[in-house]
Amino acid sequence: MTSHRPGEGRYAHLEREQRWLLTEVPLGVTNERVIVDHYWTGTSLRLRMIQDGDEVVYKLGQKVRRDSNDPELVMITNIYLGEREFHALSVTPASIVAKSRWSLTSRGVHYAIDEFKGRHTGLVLAEVELGEDEPRTSGPEIAIAEVTNAEQYSGGWLATASVAELSEFIHH
């Protein structure tokens, strides 16, 4: 029998995201979805709910970085859950990150625009998914900084950051 470590195996897929910091949600965004992530304490697991109009999708995912110091390349494994399974798992101790996610096309590139809620209010990020060997893009026109490799803009860090840590880079 073949043994696998987290982030390995035929169900794990490479995810490469490039991210930018924005000052606000740009004009022209469409298709708002509400995302609530439960980052399970002390693990690489994330329980996610995505509400898109009347449709709700539930997922349990694991994100394992290729390089522990670089959030750009991760191996992700997801399984889809039913509502009952989601609620049963949602009692596991976790840090919550909630956001609205919109779609935006700028200069022919399709971006996800995330406006964070709760204690993360004031943080707006744009991201694009890239193939492993695909060149990085210049980002949306309204980007103020590329933050792809900055730990502070990864979901796992945001989930567990203190209010003091967040106040250092989220300007309300």
C-alpha positions in Angstrom: 0.0 0.0 0.0 1.3 3.5 -0.9 1.4 5.9 1.9 0.6 9.6 1.4 1.3 12.7 3.3 -1.0 15.7 3.5 -1.1 17.5 0.2 -0.2 14.4 -1.8 -2.1 11.8 -3.8 -4.4 11.8 -6.8 -7.0 14.1 -5.2 -4.6 16.9 -4.3 -4.3 19.7 -7.0 -1.9 22.5 -7.3 -3.3 26.0 -6.6 -1.3 29.0 -7.4 -2.7 32.4 -6.6 -1.4 35.9 -7.2 -2.8 38.5 -4.9 -3.0 42.3 -4.7 -4.1 44.8 -2.0 -6.9 47.2 -2.9 -8.2 50.2 -1.1 -11.8 49.4 -1.9 -14.1 47.1 -4.0 -13.7 48.4 -7.5 -16.5 49.5 -9.8 -17.7 46.9 -12.2 -17.7 43.8 -9.9 -20.4 41.2 -10.5 -21.7 38.0 -9.0 -21.4 38.5 -5.3 -20.9 35.3 -3.2 -20.7 35.1 0.5 -17.9 32.9 1.9 -17.5 31.8 5.5 -14.3 29.9 6.2 -13.6 27.9 9.4 -9.9 27.4 9.8 -9.6 24.5 12.2 -7.3 25.3 15.0 -3.8 23.7 14.8 -4.5 22.1 11.4 -4.2 22.7 7.7 -8.0 22.1 7.3 -10.6 24.6 6.3 -14.4 24.1 6.4 -16.1 26.5 3.8 -19.6 27.6 3.1 -20.2 29.5 -0.2 -23.6 31.1 -0.7 -24.3 32.2 -4.3 -27.9 33.6 -4.4 -30.1 30.7 -3.3 -27.4 28.0 -3.8 -25.1 27.0 -0.9 -22.0 24.8 -1.4 -20.2 23.2 1.6 -16.6 22.0 1.3 -13.9 20.5 3.6 -10.5 21.4 2.2 -6.9 20.9 3.1 -4.2 23.4 1.9 -0.6 22.3 2.2 2.1 24.7 1.1 4.9 23.4 -1.1 7.3 25.7 0.7 6.1 26.4 4.3 7.3 30.0 4.0 5.6 30.8 0.7 1.8 31.1 0.4 1.9 31.3 -3.4 1.9 27.5 -4.2 -0.3 25.1 -2.3 -1.6 21.7 -2.8 -5.4 21.7 -2.1 -7.7 18.8 -1.6 -11.4 19.4 -1.4 -14.5 17.2 -0.7 -18.0 18.5 -1.0 -20.3 18.1 1.9 -24.1 18.1 2.5 -25.6 20.7 4.9 -25.9 18.2 7.7 -22.3 17.2 7.4 -21.2 20.9 7.3 -23.1 21.7 10.5 -21.8 18.6 12.3 -18.2 19.6 11.5 -18.7 23.3 12.2 -18.6 22.7 15.9 -14.8 21.9 15.6 -12.7 24.7 17.2 -11.9 27.1 14.5 -11.1 30.7 13.6 -13.7 32.2 11.3 -13.0 34.5 8.3 -16.0 35.9 6.4 -16.0 37.8 3.2 -17.9 38.8 0.1 -16.3 37.6 -3.2 -17.1 39.3 -6.5 -15.9 38.6 -10.0 -14.1 41.3 -12.0 -12.6 41.4 -15.5 -9.8 44.0 -15.9 -7.6 44.2 -19.0 -8.8 40.8 -20.1 -7.9 39.0 -16.8 -10.6 37.5 -14.5 -10.1 38.3 -10.8 -11.8 37.4 -7.6 -12.3 40.4 -5.4 -12.6 39.7 -1.7 -14.0 42.2 0.8 -13.5 40.9 4.3 -16.0 41.2 7.1 -16.0 41.3 10.9 -12.7 41.9 12.5 -11.1 41.9 9.0 -13.3 44.8 7.8 -11.3 47.2 5.7 -9.3 44.5 3.9 -9.9 44.1 0.2 -7.9 41.8 -1.9 -7.8 40.8 -5.6 -6.6 37.4 -6.7 -6.1 35.5 -9.9 -5.4 31.8 -10.2 -2.4 30.9 -12.4 -1.0 27.7 -13.8 2.3 26.5 -12.3 4.4 27.9 -15.1 2.1 30.7 -16.1 3.7 34.2 -15.8 2.4 36.6 -13.2 0.1 39.4 -14.3 0.4 43.1 -13.6 -2.8 43.1 -11.5 -5.9 45.1 -11.7 -5.6 48.8 -12.4 -6.6 49.8 -8.9 -4.1 47.6 -7.0 -1.9 49.4 -4.6 0.5 46.6 -3.9 1.1 43.0 -4.9 1.0 40.8 -1.8 1.3 37.3 -3.2 4.1 36.2 -1.0 3.2 38.2 2.1 2.2 35.8 4.9 -0.2 38.4 6.4 -2.6 38.1 3.4 -3.0 34.4 3.5 -6.2 33.0 4.8 -4.6 30.9 7.5 -2.7 33.9 8.9 -5.7 36.2 8.8 -7.8 33.6 10.6 -5.5 33.5 13.7 -4.2 37.1 13.7 -4.8 39.2 16.8 -6.7 42.5 16.6 -3.3 44.3 17.2 -1.7 42.4 14.3 -4.6 43.1 12.0 -4.5 46.8 12.9 -0.9 47.1 11.6 -2.0 46.6 8.0 -5.8 46.9 7.8 -6.7 50.6 7.7 -10.3 51.2 8.5 
